[in-house]
Amino acid sequence: MNRRDLDPDSSPGAAFGARLRSSREERGWIQDELAERMGYSGTHVSAVETNRKSPTRRFAKRADEALGTGDVFERLWRVVRHAALLEGFPEYVLHEARAVEIRLFELGIIPGLLQTPEYAAAVAAGAVRRRSITEQQANERVAFLAERQARLDRDSPPLIHAVLDESCIRRPVGGRAVMSAQLDRLVAFAELPHTVFQVAPYEIGESRSFDLPVNLLTLPDRSLACYAESAQQGHLERDSESVLPTLTAYHQLQAEALSQAASVAMIRQLRKELP
């Protein structure tokens, strides 16, 4: 039996493999025994456990059925599946789910955590039309986003700061009905007791701190994490000292942005003007 040991924190695939191995060994099964119960070969199970092969959704579901783990492996598979999108994002999502403060800045599109299902579906459908993803991948993205949003709906939700470039609210997505509902969603978000919502207007010009989307997290131990991405690459930074300059730049952006009241007023006016 291949006893290649992996660091489960090194990647979503390694985390899946380590959890599969530990769950199997807790039951005293060898790889061939688990494989027989799942309808796979022992070689296939070994390759997944050692992260030499990525699990499929079918494999994950069979693992849950054989091991009696509910949907544990199917949820882990979703993280593995989305690891192919941009480096660092799956790890970011794991930290996001336990953050006590979340700071968002976005350009051109409403941040995922604030999107309505219809808006998210329209964005994904656009990617399908451009042939950058498949229809199945689009459905998975929308479902994954819904899971991210649901994880933050807890007894003690995180404080969420959201600064949106004005382009986010002026860019039409999905047609009038979808965009109207999305703007209403932003107003409702601003009214929550654990949120701070601002629009960075075009007028601030070069005073805008960022030219790329930025996500900042404060974790329960007060350490910081920052995730930033371009169209081609994502990066998660966990060193708090390295993240501090980004946090400072975020505070500077908030100082330049409209107040929450003025931001909501802008959105309500835009809502009236939708064609």
Backbone torsions as a table, in degrees:
resi	resn	phi	psi	omega
1	MET	NA	136.5	-179.1
2	ASN	-73.7	119.1	-178.5
3	ARG	-107.4	29.6	177.6
4	ARG	-59.7	120.6	-178.6
5	ASP	-93.9	135.7	-179.5
6	LEU	-122.0	151.8	173.4
7	ASP	-81.4	113.4	-177.5
8	PRO	-63.4	-17.3	178.5
9	ASP	-87.3	-3.9	-175.1
10	SER	-76.8	-27.0	179.9
11	SER	-168.6	159.2	176.0
12	PRO	-59.9	-36.1	178.5
13	GLY	-65.1	-40.0	177.5
14	ALA	-66.3	-38.1	178.3
15	ALA	-64.2	-41.3	178.0
16	PHE	-62.5	-48.3	-178.0
17	GLY	-62.5	-42.8	-179.9
18	ALA	-64.2	-40.0	179.5
19	ARG	-68.2	-37.9	178.5
20	LEU	-63.5	-45.7	-179.6
21	ARG	-62.8	-47.4	-177.3
22	SER	-64.4	-38.7	178.8
23	SER	-65.8	-39.6	177.9
24	ARG	-65.3	-47.9	-176.4
25	GLU	-67.9	-29.4	175.6
26	GLU	-60.3	-27.4	-179.3
27	ARG	-95.1	-0.8	178.0
28	GLY	74.2	22.6	-178.4
29	TRP	-95.6	145.1	167.8
30	ILE	-86.3	170.4	-176.1
31	GLN	-59.4	-39.0	-179.0
32	ASP	-65.0	-34.1	178.7
33	GLU	-67.1	-45.6	177.1
34	LEU	-63.6	-42.7	-179.2
35	ALA	-58.5	-42.2	-179.3
36	GLU	-63.7	-40.8	179.6
37	ARG	-68.1	-27.9	-178.2
38	MET	-91.9	-15.7	-177.0
39	GLY	83.8	26.4	177.5
40	TYR	-123.4	175.1	175.5
41	SER	-88.1	157.4	176.0
42	GLY	-62.6	-32.7	177.9
43	THR	-64.0	-38.9	179.4
44	HIS	-66.0	-46.0	178.9
45	VAL	-61.1	-42.8	178.8
46	SER	-60.4	-41.8	-178.4
47	ALA	-65.1	-36.6	178.1
48	VAL	-72.1	-41.9	-179.1
49	GLU	-62.1	-30.8	-178.2
50	THR	-100.5	10.6	175.8
51	ASN	62.0	27.6	173.1
52	ARG	-90.2	-11.5	178.9
53	LYS	-141.8	134.0	179.2
54	SER	-79.8	139.4	177.8
55	PRO	-72.5	150.6	171.4
56	THR	-97.2	169.5	177.4
57	ARG	-63.3	-39.3	178.8
58	ARG	-60.6	-43.9	178.3
59	PHE	-60.1	-45.1	-178.9
60	ALA	-61.8	-43.5	-179.9
61	LYS	-64.6	-41.1	178.5
62	ARG	-65.2	-36.0	177.7
63	ALA	-64.5	-44.1	178.3
64	ASP	-61.1	-41.1	-179.6
65	GLU	-66.8	-44.6	-177.5
66	ALA	-68.9	-37.3	-174.8
67	LEU	-94.6	-8.8	-179.6
68	GLY	65.7	40.9	-174.7
69	THR	-105.7	22.5	178.5
70	GLY	67.3	-116.1	177.7
71	ASP	-123.2	25.2	-176.8
72	VAL	-56.6	-50.1	-175.3
73	PHE	-75.5	-29.1	175.1
74	GLU	-66.5	-37.9	177.3
75	ARG	-68.1	-39.9	176.5
76	LEU	-63.9	-37.3	179.0
77	TRP	-61.5	-38.3	-179.6
78	ARG	-61.3	-38.4	177.0
79	VAL	-66.0	-43.6	177.8
80	VAL	-60.7	-43.7	-176.9
81	ARG	-59.9	-41.4	-177.4
82	HIS	-83.6	-6.0	175.9
83	ALA	-63.7	-22.8	-179.3
84	ALA	-75.5	-12.0	-177.4
85	LEU	-71.5	-67.0	178.5
86	LEU	-144.7	138.7	180.0
87	GLU	-58.5	135.6	176.4
88	GLY	93.9	-22.7	-174.3
89	PHE	-67.8	-45.5	178.8
90	PRO	-58.1	-41.5	177.9
91	GLU	-64.8	-39.0	177.7
92	TYR	-59.0	-43.9	-177.5
93	VAL	-61.3	-38.6	178.4
94	LEU	-61.9	-40.7	178.0
95	HIS	-72.2	-37.0	-179.7
96	GLU	-57.8	-38.2	-176.3
97	ALA	-64.9	-20.0	-179.4
98	ARG	-118.0	7.5	-178.9
99	ALA	-66.7	149.6	175.2
100	VAL	-97.8	-20.7	173.9
101	GLU	-140.4	137.8	178.4
102	ILE	-128.4	127.8	176.8
103	ARG	-118.2	127.3	-175.7
104	LEU	-121.8	141.0	166.9
105	PHE	-134.8	133.4	-177.0
106	GLU	-138.7	151.6	178.0
107	LEU	-122.0	132.7	168.9
108	GLY	77.8	-19.5	-177.1
109	ILE	-148.3	146.8	178.8
110	ILE	-64.1	136.0	177.9
111	PRO	-57.8	145.9	-176.0
112	GLY	-53.7	-42.2	-177.0
113	LEU	-64.5	-17.6	-178.6
114	LEU	-106.1	1.2	-176.3
115	GLN	-78.2	144.4	167.9
116	THR	-76.7	160.2	177.2
117	PRO	-58.4	-37.5	-178.3
118	GLU	-69.1	-38.9	177.6
119	TYR	-65.5	-45.0	179.1
120	ALA	-61.0	-41.2	179.5
121	ALA	-65.5	-37.7	179.0
122	ALA	-66.0	-41.3	177.7
123	VAL	-62.5	-44.7	179.5
124	ALA	-65.1	-39.0	179.2
125	ALA	-63.6	-35.6	176.8
126	GLY	-62.7	-39.0	178.1
127	ALA	-66.9	-34.1	176.6
128	VAL	-66.0	-43.8	179.7
129	ARG	-62.8	-32.7	176.9
130	ARG	-79.9	-4.3	179.7
131	ARG	63.9	26.7	175.5
132	SER	-85.5	-21.6	173.2
133	ILE	-141.4	165.0	176.9
134	THR	-88.7	168.7	178.4
135	GLU	-64.1	-37.9	177.5
136	GLN	-62.8	-42.8	178.3
137	GLN	-64.0	-36.1	177.3
138	ALA	-62.0	-45.3	179.2
139	ASN	-62.7	-38.5	179.6
140	GLU	-66.8	-38.2	179.4
141	ARG	-63.4	-44.5	-178.8
142	VAL	-65.2	-42.1	179.0
143	ALA	-65.5	-39.7	179.5
144	PHE	-64.6	-39.6	177.8
145	LEU	-63.7	-41.5	178.4
146	ALA	-60.3	-37.4	177.4
147	GLU	-65.6	-42.5	177.8
148	ARG	-59.1	-45.6	-179.6
149	GLN	-63.4	-40.9	-177.5
150	ALA	-66.0	-33.5	-178.9
151	ARG	-64.7	-23.9	-178.8
152	LEU	-89.6	-5.8	178.7
153	ASP	-89.7	79.3	-175.1
154	ARG	-131.4	174.0	-175.5
155	ASP	-58.4	-41.2	177.8
156	SER	-117.7	81.4	-176.4
157	PRO	-68.9	155.5	178.6
158	PRO	-70.7	153.9	170.3
159	LEU	-74.0	123.9	-176.6
160	ILE	-114.9	119.5	171.7
161	HIS	-99.7	128.3	177.9
162	ALA	-129.7	119.6	173.6
163	VAL	-113.5	119.8	-179.3
164	LEU	-110.2	129.4	169.8
165	ASP	-60.2	146.3	-177.6
166	GLU	-55.9	-27.2	179.1
167	SER	-60.7	-27.5	-179.3
168	CYS	-63.0	-40.6	-174.8
169	ILE	-90.2	-15.1	-179.7
170	ARG	-96.0	-16.9	179.4
171	ARG	-78.4	115.2	-178.1
172	PRO	-73.2	132.6	179.2
173	VAL	-133.3	124.9	172.1
174	GLY	79.3	3.6	-179.0
175	GLY	94.5	172.8	-172.7
176	ARG	-59.8	-45.5	-175.8
177	ALA	-64.1	-43.6	-179.6
178	VAL	-65.3	-44.8	-177.1
179	MET	-68.5	-37.3	178.0
180	SER	-61.6	-45.6	179.6
181	ALA	-65.0	-35.6	179.2
182	GLN	-67.6	-40.9	177.7
183	LEU	-65.1	-38.6	175.6
184	ASP	-61.7	-37.7	178.7
185	ARG	-63.2	-37.7	178.9
186	LEU	-66.5	-40.6	177.7
187	VAL	-62.8	-43.8	178.9
188	ALA	-63.6	-38.6	177.6
189	PHE	-60.8	-43.1	-178.5
190	ALA	-64.4	-23.7	-177.7
191	GLU	-85.3	-7.8	-179.2
192	LEU	-70.7	150.3	-177.0
193	PRO	-73.6	-13.9	-176.1
194	HIS	-114.7	27.5	-178.4
195	THR	-130.3	153.0	170.4
196	VAL	-131.4	122.4	-174.0
197	PHE	-123.3	130.6	179.3
198	GLN	-143.3	150.7	172.8
199	VAL	-108.3	132.5	173.3
200	ALA	-92.7	103.5	-173.5
201	PRO	-72.4	158.9	178.7
202	TYR	-55.3	-31.3	-172.5
203	GLU	-63.0	-19.5	-178.4
204	ILE	-74.5	-13.3	172.3
205	GLY	51.6	-126.1	-175.9
206	GLU	-72.3	-5.3	177.6
207	SER	-77.1	-9.7	176.7
208	ARG	-66.4	129.2	-170.9
209	SER	-73.3	-29.1	-171.8
210	PHE	-125.0	146.8	173.7
211	ASP	-111.4	2.2	178.0
212	LEU	-136.0	155.6	176.2
213	PRO	-60.0	145.6	-179.0
214	VAL	-138.5	136.0	173.0
215	ASN	-122.7	125.2	179.4
216	LEU	-118.1	135.1	-179.9
217	LEU	-121.8	140.2	165.2
218	THR	-108.8	120.5	-175.0
219	LEU	-90.7	168.1	-175.7
220	PRO	-55.5	-29.7	178.7
221	ASP	-87.1	10.3	179.7
222	ARG	72.0	8.1	172.1
223	SER	-73.4	162.4	-175.5
224	LEU	-115.1	151.8	173.1
225	ALA	-141.3	147.3	-179.4
226	CYS	-135.6	132.3	175.2
227	TYR	-121.6	127.3	177.5
228	ALA	-134.6	149.9	-178.0
229	GLU	-148.7	156.8	169.0
230	SER	-115.4	-171.3	179.4
231	ALA	-66.9	-24.6	-173.7
232	GLN	-107.3	-19.2	-170.1
233	GLN	-150.8	143.6	173.6
234	GLY	-121.9	154.2	-178.7
235	HIS	-145.4	129.1	175.7
236	LEU	-106.1	124.9	178.7
237	GLU	-111.6	122.6	-177.7
238	ARG	-106.3	-8.4	-179.8
239	ASP	-78.9	112.8	-174.2
240	SER	-58.4	-38.5	-179.2
241	GLU	-63.4	-36.3	178.5
242	SER	-73.1	-26.6	-177.6
243	VAL	-81.3	-25.5	-174.5
244	LEU	-53.0	-44.0	178.1
245	PRO	-59.4	-34.9	177.9
246	THR	-68.5	-39.4	176.9
247	LEU	-63.0	-41.3	176.8
248	THR	-61.1	-44.2	178.6
249	ALA	-63.0	-34.3	178.0
250	TYR	-66.0	-42.7	177.6
251	HIS	-62.5	-38.4	177.2
252	GLN	-64.5	-38.5	177.2
253	LEU	-63.4	-43.0	179.4
254	GLN	-61.3	-35.8	179.4
255	ALA	-66.7	-31.9	-179.8
256	GLU	-83.9	-25.9	-175.6
257	ALA	-72.7	166.2	176.4
258	LEU	-66.3	154.4	173.1
259	SER	-64.9	166.5	178.9
260	GLN	-62.4	-41.6	179.8
261	ALA	-62.2	-44.2	179.9
262	ALA	-68.4	-34.0	178.5
263	SER	-65.9	-44.7	178.6
264	VAL	-64.6	-39.6	178.2
265	ALA	-61.7	-39.5	178.0
266	MET	-63.2	-42.3	-179.1
267	ILE	-66.7	-42.4	179.7
268	ARG	-64.0	-37.8	177.1
269	GLN	-67.1	-42.8	177.8
270	LEU	-63.3	-37.2	177.5
271	ARG	-58.5	-39.6	178.8
272	LYS	-69.2	-29.3	-173.9
273	GLU	-90.2	-2.5	-178.4
274	LEU	-58.4	133.8	-179.2
275	PRO	-69.4	NA	NA
